[in-house]
Amino acid sequence: MNFENRLFTFYSKLSIWNLVLKEMIGQVIISAVLILIPLIYYLINYFFRYNPFFSEYGNLFSSTIIPFIFETNLLIILKYYLDPRSKTRCTSLYNMSYKDKQWEDLICASVKKFIIDNHYYHQNAMKYLIRKLRVQKYTLSKNNFLKLLSSFGGSFLILFIPIWSSFNNWIFNNSRDSSVEEAIGYIVQISSFIVLILIIIWTIRYFIKMIINTKLDRITHLILITEFIHLAMIDEDLAKIEKEKVNRVESKIINQIISKVI
């Protein structure tokens, strides 16, 4: 394996999932169970109507109240159970939280140490390394699934909104028995559904950014780090900034991380 791929593999292992959450896998599983139980209960009752409350108030309850409860439960577990415990665990392992600015210094220092240990810490090698990483980024950007999905989703919404609007107009124009209360209830249900979708999208993006990141994001961040390290080799002011960043991190923690991920 060439060095740029080895460096990218190393950097990918410097994720919050690998450095922190794997160290508390039991609490991650508990969080997943607490999130899934209400969802499973809701789906079973919605489709099979085991709970008489669902049968009597099925449409309003299933489309508004339960999704709201589920998403509230999800956000509470993430914010008040998993997030504080993960920050505490991270601090106990590395004397800092992954939300601290110092965490970026730790990642940068770890990458620099890996480059030095592999004898790539000189200008020509760094230029070559950055150039190869940029080629990989260009290849990934052409085939980025999330970018295509985002583009497709935007096109879908643009086409779907007028269709949905026409459908709603048809419903109201052709329904002789509709009352004001039913119309308001219908609007509330649709609004709740849209809010639910937005929250789900936000939650998915949050997890992607916080835990795994996309391959394109990772290689983009790695290029920024290697460019900073390279520029610090030839610019005195940047060299001072880099030295300050590295000095803010204990060398034993850098060695601890490198030994863990290699």
Backbone torsions as a table, in degrees:
resi	resn	phi	psi	omega
1	MET	NA	128.9	179.3
2	ASN	-69.4	166.2	-169.9
3	PHE	-68.0	-37.5	-178.7
4	GLU	-62.2	-34.7	176.7
5	ASN	-72.5	-37.2	176.8
6	ARG	-64.9	-40.8	178.8
7	LEU	-65.2	-41.3	179.5
8	PHE	-65.7	-40.1	176.7
9	THR	-62.0	-43.1	177.8
10	PHE	-61.1	-47.9	-178.5
11	TYR	-63.8	-37.6	179.6
12	SER	-61.6	-30.0	179.9
13	LYS	-79.8	-6.2	176.9
14	LEU	-87.7	29.1	-179.0
15	SER	-83.1	160.7	177.3
16	ILE	-62.7	-37.0	178.2
17	TRP	-59.8	-47.7	-174.6
18	ASN	-74.5	-37.8	-175.1
19	LEU	-87.2	-26.7	-173.4
20	VAL	-121.3	-60.0	-170.8
21	LEU	-65.5	-31.7	176.3
22	LYS	-64.5	-25.9	-179.9
23	GLU	-78.4	-8.9	179.4
24	MET	-135.4	45.4	-173.3
25	ILE	-60.9	-30.9	179.0
26	GLY	-61.9	-43.3	179.6
27	GLN	-71.3	-30.9	175.2
28	VAL	-65.2	-41.6	178.5
29	ILE	-65.0	-42.2	177.7
30	ILE	-59.1	-43.3	178.9
31	SER	-61.6	-43.1	179.7
32	ALA	-63.2	-41.0	179.4
33	VAL	-64.7	-44.7	179.8
34	LEU	-62.6	-30.3	178.0
35	ILE	-78.1	-39.5	-173.3
36	LEU	-78.7	-32.5	-176.3
37	ILE	-57.9	-50.7	178.0
38	PRO	-61.4	-36.1	179.8
39	LEU	-65.6	-45.0	179.7
40	ILE	-64.5	-42.4	178.6
41	TYR	-60.7	-42.4	179.8
42	TYR	-63.4	-46.0	-178.0
43	LEU	-64.5	-41.4	179.6
44	ILE	-63.0	-47.2	-178.8
45	ASN	-69.4	-33.5	-178.9
46	TYR	-67.6	-42.9	-176.3
47	PHE	-84.7	-29.0	-175.3
48	PHE	-111.9	-8.9	176.8
49	ARG	54.4	44.6	177.0
50	TYR	-68.7	-35.2	-178.8
51	ASN	-89.4	122.8	-178.2
52	PRO	-60.0	-26.1	178.4
53	PHE	-61.6	-35.8	178.0
54	PHE	-66.6	-39.8	-177.6
55	SER	-65.8	-39.7	-176.2
56	GLU	-78.3	-38.4	-176.4
57	TYR	-119.9	32.9	-169.7
58	GLY	-49.0	-59.1	-172.2
59	ASN	-64.4	-52.2	-178.2
60	LEU	-64.9	-44.8	-176.3
61	PHE	-66.1	-44.5	-175.3
62	SER	-73.4	-29.9	-174.7
63	SER	-94.6	-14.4	-177.4
64	THR	-124.2	-61.9	-170.6
65	ILE	-68.6	-51.5	-176.4
66	ILE	-63.0	-48.8	176.5
67	PRO	-56.7	-37.8	178.3
68	PHE	-64.0	-43.7	178.7
69	ILE	-62.9	-42.8	-178.7
70	PHE	-62.3	-48.2	-178.7
71	GLU	-68.2	-35.7	175.5
72	THR	-63.2	-43.4	177.1
73	ASN	-60.4	-42.4	179.7
74	LEU	-61.0	-48.8	-177.8
75	LEU	-67.6	-37.2	178.5
76	ILE	-63.8	-44.2	-179.3
77	ILE	-64.0	-42.6	-179.8
78	LEU	-66.0	-45.0	-173.2
79	LYS	-79.9	-40.0	-170.9
80	TYR	-107.2	-7.9	177.5
81	TYR	-116.5	-61.8	-173.3
82	LEU	-74.4	-45.6	-175.3
83	ASP	-61.1	-51.2	179.9
84	PRO	-64.3	-35.7	179.4
85	ARG	-69.2	-37.3	178.9
86	SER	-69.0	-37.1	177.5
87	LYS	-67.5	-38.9	177.5
88	THR	-64.5	-43.4	179.5
89	ARG	-64.0	-41.4	179.3
90	CYS	-62.9	-42.6	179.4
91	THR	-63.9	-38.9	179.5
92	SER	-67.9	-29.2	-178.9
93	LEU	-85.0	-41.4	-169.7
94	TYR	-125.2	8.6	180.0
95	ASN	61.1	26.1	176.4
96	MET	-164.4	158.6	175.8
97	SER	-94.0	152.5	178.2
98	TYR	-69.6	-7.5	176.0
99	LYS	-96.6	-3.5	176.2
100	ASP	-77.8	151.6	176.3
101	LYS	-63.1	-28.7	-179.6
102	GLN	-63.7	-22.5	179.6
103	TRP	-62.4	-38.6	177.1
104	GLU	-63.4	-37.3	176.8
105	ASP	-63.7	-39.5	179.3
106	LEU	-63.2	-44.5	179.7
107	ILE	-64.1	-44.9	179.5
108	CYS	-61.7	-44.5	179.9
109	ALA	-64.9	-36.3	179.3
110	SER	-67.4	-41.5	177.7
111	VAL	-63.9	-44.1	179.4
112	LYS	-61.9	-42.7	179.4
113	LYS	-62.3	-39.7	178.9
114	PHE	-64.9	-40.4	178.5
115	ILE	-65.1	-43.9	179.5
116	ILE	-63.4	-45.3	-178.6
117	ASP	-62.2	-25.0	179.8
118	ASN	-100.9	15.3	172.7
119	HIS	60.5	37.8	176.9
120	TYR	-110.2	8.2	-174.7
121	TYR	-88.0	65.7	169.2
122	HIS	-149.1	160.3	-164.2
123	GLN	-59.8	-48.1	-177.4
124	ASN	-62.6	-42.4	179.6
125	ALA	-65.3	-40.0	179.8
126	MET	-66.5	-40.2	177.0
127	LYS	-60.9	-45.2	179.3
128	TYR	-62.7	-42.9	-179.5
129	LEU	-61.5	-46.6	-179.7
130	ILE	-63.5	-40.8	179.2
131	ARG	-62.1	-42.4	179.4
132	LYS	-66.9	-38.3	178.1
133	LEU	-66.2	-36.8	178.4
134	ARG	-66.2	-36.6	176.4
135	VAL	-62.7	-43.3	177.8
136	GLN	-62.8	-40.4	179.1
137	LYS	-63.2	-41.7	179.7
138	TYR	-62.3	-42.0	178.6
139	THR	-63.9	-42.8	179.9
140	LEU	-66.9	-38.6	-176.8
141	SER	-65.2	-28.4	178.9
142	LYS	-73.2	-27.4	-176.1
143	ASN	-116.5	27.6	-177.0
144	ASN	-73.2	110.7	-176.4
145	PHE	-63.8	-42.5	-178.0
146	LEU	-65.9	-33.9	177.6
147	LYS	-66.5	-43.5	177.4
148	LEU	-63.7	-41.3	-179.9
149	LEU	-64.1	-41.6	179.0
150	SER	-63.0	-43.0	178.3
151	SER	-63.3	-42.7	178.5
152	PHE	-63.6	-41.0	-179.6
153	GLY	-63.4	-40.8	178.0
154	GLY	-64.4	-43.4	177.5
155	SER	-62.9	-39.0	179.5
156	PHE	-61.8	-44.0	-179.6
157	LEU	-65.3	-40.2	179.7
158	ILE	-60.8	-40.6	179.5
159	LEU	-78.6	-31.9	-173.3
160	PHE	-76.3	-35.1	-175.4
161	ILE	-59.4	-50.2	178.3
162	PRO	-65.3	-33.7	177.6
163	ILE	-64.9	-44.9	179.6
164	TRP	-64.6	-39.5	178.8
165	SER	-64.0	-42.6	178.0
166	SER	-64.1	-39.5	179.1
167	PHE	-63.4	-42.9	178.5
168	ASN	-63.1	-42.0	178.0
169	ASN	-61.2	-40.4	179.4
170	TRP	-64.1	-40.7	-180.0
171	ILE	-60.7	-49.0	-176.6
172	PHE	-71.3	-34.7	-179.0
173	ASN	-72.9	-26.3	-175.2
174	ASN	-106.5	1.7	179.7
175	SER	-100.2	108.2	-177.7
176	ARG	-80.1	-23.5	-174.0
177	ASP	-96.5	4.0	-177.1
178	SER	-70.6	139.5	177.1
179	SER	-112.7	170.0	178.2
180	VAL	-62.2	-39.8	179.8
181	GLU	-61.9	-42.0	179.5
182	GLU	-66.3	-39.1	179.1
183	ALA	-64.1	-43.8	178.2
184	ILE	-63.2	-43.0	178.0
185	GLY	-61.1	-39.0	179.1
186	TYR	-64.2	-44.5	179.5
187	ILE	-63.8	-40.7	178.4
188	VAL	-61.8	-42.7	-179.6
189	GLN	-63.7	-45.2	179.9
190	ILE	-65.0	-41.8	178.8
191	SER	-62.8	-41.1	179.1
192	SER	-64.3	-38.8	179.3
193	PHE	-64.0	-43.3	179.3
194	ILE	-63.6	-44.1	178.0
195	VAL	-61.0	-41.9	179.0
196	LEU	-59.9	-46.0	179.8
197	ILE	-62.2	-42.7	179.7
198	LEU	-63.0	-41.0	179.3
199	ILE	-65.8	-41.8	179.0
200	ILE	-62.0	-44.6	178.9
201	ILE	-61.5	-44.1	179.1
202	TRP	-61.4	-42.9	-178.7
203	THR	-64.0	-43.8	179.1
204	ILE	-61.9	-45.2	179.2
205	ARG	-63.2	-38.9	179.4
206	TYR	-60.7	-46.3	-179.2
207	PHE	-66.2	-41.2	179.8
208	ILE	-61.1	-45.1	-178.0
209	LYS	-71.2	-38.7	-174.1
210	MET	-80.8	-38.5	-169.2
211	ILE	-101.4	-53.9	-170.1
212	ILE	-111.4	-37.5	-171.6
213	ASN	61.3	156.1	174.9
214	THR	-83.8	161.9	179.8
215	LYS	-61.9	-36.7	178.7
216	LEU	-65.8	-40.9	177.3
217	ASP	-62.4	-43.3	-178.1
218	ARG	-63.1	-45.1	-177.9
219	ILE	-70.9	-30.1	175.4
220	THR	-64.7	-46.2	178.6
221	HIS	-64.7	-38.5	179.8
222	LEU	-65.0	-39.5	177.6
223	ILE	-61.9	-42.7	178.4
224	LEU	-60.8	-40.9	-179.9
225	ILE	-66.5	-47.5	-178.5
226	THR	-66.0	-35.4	176.5
227	GLU	-65.3	-40.3	178.2
228	PHE	-63.9	-44.2	178.9
229	ILE	-62.1	-41.9	-179.6
230	HIS	-66.6	-44.7	-179.9
231	LEU	-65.3	-31.9	178.5
232	ALA	-67.6	-18.7	178.0
233	MET	-74.9	-23.7	-173.4
234	ILE	-119.2	-5.7	-179.5
235	ASP	-122.5	121.9	-174.9
236	GLU	-65.2	-39.7	-179.1
237	ASP	-65.2	-44.3	177.3
238	LEU	-66.5	-33.0	178.4
239	ALA	-62.6	-39.0	177.5
240	LYS	-65.6	-42.1	178.9
241	ILE	-62.9	-43.1	179.9
242	GLU	-63.6	-41.1	179.5
243	LYS	-62.4	-39.7	177.5
244	GLU	-63.9	-41.4	179.7
245	LYS	-62.6	-44.9	-178.5
246	VAL	-67.6	-39.0	-178.5
247	ASN	-68.2	-21.0	178.2
248	ARG	-74.8	-8.6	-178.1
249	VAL	-115.3	133.6	178.7
250	GLU	-69.7	135.2	-177.9
251	SER	-62.9	-32.0	-179.7
252	LYS	-67.1	-30.8	177.9
253	ILE	-71.7	-39.7	176.4
254	ILE	-60.1	-47.2	178.9
255	ASN	-63.5	-36.3	178.5
256	GLN	-62.7	-44.3	-179.9
257	ILE	-67.2	-44.7	-179.1
258	ILE	-61.5	-43.7	179.3
259	SER	-66.3	-27.5	-179.7
260	LYS	-74.3	-39.6	-171.9
261	VAL	-94.2	-17.6	179.7
262	ILE	-79.0	NA	NA
